[in-house]
Amino acid sequence: MALLFLLGCAFFPLCFAVFCWGLQNQTSLRMERQEAVLVASKLVSSVQAIMASTAGYIVSTSCKHIIDDQHWLSSAYTQFAVPYFIYDIYAMFLCHWHKHQVKGHGGEDGTPRALGSTWAVVRGYLHKEFLMVLHHAAMVLVCFPLSVVWRQGKGDFFLGCMLMAEVSTPFVCLGKILIQYKQQHTLLHKVNGALMLLSFLCCRVLLFPYLYWAYGRHAGLPLLSVPMAIPAHVNLGAALLLAPQLYWFFLICRGACRLFRPRGSPPRSPCQTQD
C-alpha cells in the first residue's frame, strides 16, 4: 500500500513537470509559463481520468458477482490515485495564481506585491473552487479509507463503476483548454461540448440509479425498493456524492444552452432565463 501511494505521489507531479517543460520548450508550441501551467494541469487530469476509467472498466466487467468478486486492480489503483487529489488541489491553486498574475495583480517579477495580496489570491481560490476542493478532500479523507478498509474486499464491482465516472473528465478538460484559447464557436468545441454533456450524464448522474438497479437485480428487488433495503448510511453517502454531480451537470447544461443558442435568438429564451 505504501509503495503504491508513494508511486502516485511521484507520478502525478512528475507528469505535470514534464508537460510544463515540453509545452514551454517544444519548438512548435513555445508557451509562456502561465499558459503551460494551465494546459499541463488539464493534461494530467486527462491522463488520470483515462487510467481510472480503464481500471474501472476492467474491474467492473471482471466481477460477475457484484458483492463478493474481487479484482486486485480495485484496491491497487485506489491507493495509487489518492495522491492525485492532493496534487490537483495544488495544481488548481497554481492555475488560479497564474491567472491572478496575468490580470496584473502581481509585481513586476511576477510575485505578489504584498502578503495581503497573497492571502487575497488564496481566498479567491477557495471561494471559486470551494466545491472542487471539498470534493477532493472528501475523496482523500473519507472515500479512500472507506474503499480500502471499510469495504473489506466487498463490492469491487461498485468501486469499478465509480472509477468509470472519470470518462467525462477529458472532455471537461478539453473544453476548458478551448475556452482558454477563445475557441468557443468552433465545431470542435461544440462536438466536445455534446460529448461532455452526454458522458457526464451517463457516467456521473445516471451512474447512481444504475448502481441501485444493479443491486436490486442482484437481490431480486425492484429499483424503488432498494433504498429501503440497504443501510441508511449508504443512501446518505450516495446522496452526498450525487449532489455535486447534479450541480456540475446543471452548469454544463447551462453552458450547452449558451453554446448551441442560435445567433439572434430572442432574449427571453428558456436558456437565457437560467442565467
C-alpha positions in Angstrom: 0.0 0.0 0.0 2.7 2.5 0.9 4.7 1.7 -2.2 1.7 2.4 -4.5 0.9 5.6 -2.6 4.5 6.8 -2.9 4.5 5.9 -6.6 1.4 8.1 -7.1 3.0 10.9 -5.1 5.8 10.9 -7.6 3.9 10.1 -10.8 1.4 13.0 -11.0 3.7 15.9 -10.0 6.3 14.4 -12.4 3.8 14.3 -15.2 2.9 17.9 -14.5 6.5 19.0 -14.6 7.2 17.1 -17.8 4.2 18.5 -19.5 5.1 22.0 -18.4 8.6 21.6 -19.7 7.5 20.2 -23.0 4.9 22.9 -23.6 7.4 25.6 -22.9 10.3 24.2 -24.9 8.7 22.4 -27.8 9.6 24.4 -30.9 6.2 24.4 -32.4 4.5 25.5 -29.1 6.8 27.7 -27.0 4.1 28.5 -24.5 4.6 31.1 -21.7 4.9 29.7 -18.2 1.3 30.7 -17.2 -0.2 29.2 -20.3 1.9 26.0 -19.9 0.7 25.5 -16.3 -2.9 25.8 -17.3 -2.7 23.3 -20.1 -0.4 20.9 -18.3 -2.8 20.7 -15.4 -5.6 19.7 -17.7 -3.4 17.1 -19.5 -2.5 15.4 -16.1 -6.2 15.4 -15.2 -7.0 13.7 -18.5 -4.2 11.1 -18.0 -5.6 10.3 -14.6 -9.1 10.0 -15.9 -8.1 7.7 -18.7 -6.2 5.5 -16.3 -9.1 5.5 -13.7 -11.8 4.7 -16.3 -9.7 2.0 -17.8 -9.1 0.4 -14.4 -12.8 0.8 -13.6 -13.9 -0.9 -16.8 -11.5 -3.8 -16.2 -12.7 -4.2 -12.6 -16.5 -3.9 -13.2 -16.5 -6.2 -16.2 -14.4 -8.8 -14.4 -16.7 -9.1 -11.3 -19.6 -11.3 -12.1 -20.9 -11.4 -8.5 -21.3 -7.7 -7.7 -20.8 -8.2 -3.9 -18.2 -10.9 -3.4 -16.0 -11.0 -6.5 -12.7 -9.2 -6.2 -10.1 -7.8 -8.6 -6.6 -6.7 -7.4 -6.8 -3.6 -9.6 -9.6 -2.0 -7.5 -7.6 -1.5 -4.3 -4.3 -1.1 -6.2 -5.4 1.8 -8.4 -7.3 3.4 -5.5 -4.1 3.6 -3.5 -2.1 4.8 -6.5 -4.7 7.5 -7.3 -5.2 9.1 -3.9 -2.1 11.4 -4.3 -3.7 12.8 -7.5 -6.4 14.5 -5.5 -3.8 16.1 -3.2 -1.7 17.1 -6.2 -4.7 18.5 -8.1 -5.6 20.9 -5.2 -2.2 22.4 -5.6 -2.4 22.4 -9.4 -5.7 24.2 -9.3 -4.3 26.8 -7.0 -1.2 27.2 -9.2 -3.5 27.8 -12.2 -5.5 30.3 -10.2 -2.3 32.0 -9.1 -1.1 32.4 -12.6 -4.4 33.8 -13.8 -4.2 36.3 -11.0 -0.7 37.4 -12.1 -1.8 37.6 -15.7 -4.5 40.0 -14.7 -1.9 42.4 -13.4 -2.2 41.9 -9.7 1.4 40.8 -9.2 4.7 42.7 -9.0 7.0 43.3 -11.9 8.8 40.0 -11.3 5.5 38.0 -11.1 5.5 37.9 -7.3 2.7 39.3 -5.2 3.0 42.9 -4.2 2.2 42.2 -0.5 1.3 39.5 1.9 -2.3 40.7 1.8 -2.3 40.1 -1.9 -1.2 36.5 -1.4 -4.0 35.9 1.1 -6.4 37.6 -1.3 -5.4 35.0 -4.0 -5.8 32.2 -1.5 -9.3 33.4 -0.5 -10.3 33.9 -4.1 -9.1 30.4 -5.0 -11.1 28.9 -2.1 -14.1 30.9 -3.0 -14.0 29.9 -6.6 -13.0 26.3 -6.2 -14.6 25.5 -2.9 -16.8 22.7 -4.1 -13.9 21.1 -6.0 -11.5 21.4 -3.1 -14.2 19.9 -0.8 -14.8 17.1 -3.2 -11.0 16.3 -3.4 -10.6 16.5 0.4 -13.5 14.1 0.8 -12.0 11.7 -1.7 -8.8 11.6 0.4 -10.2 11.8 3.9 -13.4 9.8 3.5 -13.7 7.8 0.3 -10.2 6.4 0.4 -10.4 4.9 3.9 -13.9 3.6 3.2 -12.9 1.9 -0.1 -9.7 0.4 1.2 -10.5 -0.5 4.8 -14.3 -0.4 5.5 -15.3 -2.5 2.4 -13.1 -5.4 3.5 -12.8 -6.7 -0.1 -16.5 -6.5 -0.8 -18.2 -4.6 -3.7 -15.3 -4.3 -6.2 -17.9 -4.1 -8.9 -19.4 -0.9 -7.5 -15.9 0.6 -7.0 -15.1 -0.1 -10.6 -18.2 1.6 -11.8 -17.4 4.6 -9.6 -14.0 4.8 -11.3 -15.6 4.9 -14.7 -17.2 8.2 -13.7 -13.9 9.8 -14.9 -14.8 9.1 -18.5 -16.2 12.6 -18.8 -13.1 14.4 -17.4 -11.0 14.5 -20.7 -14.0 16.3 -22.4 -14.2 18.8 -19.5 -10.5 19.4 -19.7 -10.5 19.9 -23.5 -13.4 22.3 -23.1 -11.5 24.4 -20.6 -8.5 24.5 -22.9 -10.6 25.5 -25.9 -12.2 28.3 -23.9 -8.7 29.4 -22.8 -7.8 29.8 -26.5 -11.1 31.5 -27.2 -12.3 28.7 -29.5 -15.9 28.6 -28.1 -17.5 29.0 -31.6 -15.5 26.2 -33.4 -17.0 22.9 -34.4 -14.5 21.1 -32.2 -15.8 22.9 -29.1 -19.4 22.2 -30.0 -18.7 18.5 -30.6 -16.7 18.3 -27.4 -19.5 20.0 -25.5 -22.0 17.5 -26.7 -19.8 14.6 -25.8 -19.1 16.2 -22.4 -22.8 16.6 -21.7 -23.6 13.0 -22.7 -20.7 11.4 -20.9 -21.3 13.4 -17.7 -25.0 12.5 -17.7 -24.3 8.8 -18.2 -21.2 8.3 -16.2 -21.8 10.7 -13.2 -25.5 11.4 -12.9 -27.2 8.2 -14.2 -24.4 6.1 -12.6 -26.2 6.2 -9.2 -29.6 4.9 -10.4 -27.7 2.2 -12.3 -25.8 1.1 -9.2 -29.1 0.9 -7.3 -30.7 -1.0 -10.2 -27.7 -3.4 -10.3 -28.0 -4.2 -6.6 -31.8 -4.6 -6.9 -31.3 -7.1 -9.7 -28.8 -9.0 -7.6 -31.1 -9.0 -4.5 -34.3 -9.6 -6.5 -35.7 -6.2 -5.6 -37.4 -3.6 -7.8 -35.5 -0.4 -8.1 -37.8 1.7 -5.9 -37.4 -0.8 -3.1 -33.6 -0.8 -3.0 -33.2 2.4 -0.9 -35.3 0.9 1.9 -33.4 -2.4 1.8 -29.9 -1.0 2.2 -28.4 0.8 5.3 -29.2 4.4 5.7 -25.5 5.5 5.7 -25.1 4.0 2.2 -28.0 6.1 0.9 -26.6 9.2 2.7 -23.2 8.6 1.1 -24.7 8.2 -2.3 -26.7 11.4 -1.9 -23.6 13.3 -0.8 -21.7 12.0 -3.9 -24.5 12.7 -6.2 -25.3 16.3 -5.1 -22.1 18.0 -6.5 -22.5 16.0 -9.7 -26.1 17.4 -10.2 -24.8 20.9 -9.6 -22.0 20.5 -12.1 -24.4 18.9 -14.6 -26.6 21.9 -14.2 -23.7 24.2 -15.0 -22.8 22.1 -18.1 -26.4 22.2 -19.3 -26.4 26.0 -18.8 -23.2 26.2 -20.8 -24.6 24.0 -23.5 -27.6 26.3 -23.8 -25.3 29.2 -24.4 -23.1 27.3 -26.8 -25.9 26.0 -29.0 -28.2 29.0 -28.8 -28.9 30.3 -32.3 -27.4 33.7 -33.1 -30.0 36.4 -33.0 -32.4 34.4 -30.8 -34.9 36.3 -28.6 -33.5 37.5 -25.3 -36.2 35.7 -23.3 -35.4 32.2 -24.5 -35.6 29.3 -21.9 -31.8 29.1 -21.8 -31.5 32.7 -21.0 -33.9 32.6 -18.1 -31.5 30.2 -16.3 -28.6 32.7 -16.5 
